[in-house]
């Protein structure tokens, strides 16, 4: 069973067999955007290097 690690707000990841798996709780609702037009569901909170790799990931999931 893969070990999942936190990777921002409502994002966890695992790496197994050189494959990155992200898990996001789609029911989660975080803060509103500065404009108030969207609500954040998940975010890496900027670009982050995936541990043990040279890959950089930037992720934002939101609702209107």
DAFENRA-V498099 format. One record per backbone hydrogen bond with DSSP energy under -0.5 kcal/mol. CO is the residue of the C=O (numbers start at 1). NH is the residue of the N-H. If there is no record, write none. Layout:
CO:NH
CO:NH
This chain:
2:4
5:13
8:10
9:43
11:7
12:23
13:5
14:21
16:19
19:16
21:14
23:12
24:26
25:28
31:40
33:36
38:33
39:63
40:30
42:61
43:9
48:57
50:53
55:50
57:48
59:44
59:45
61:41
61:42
63:39
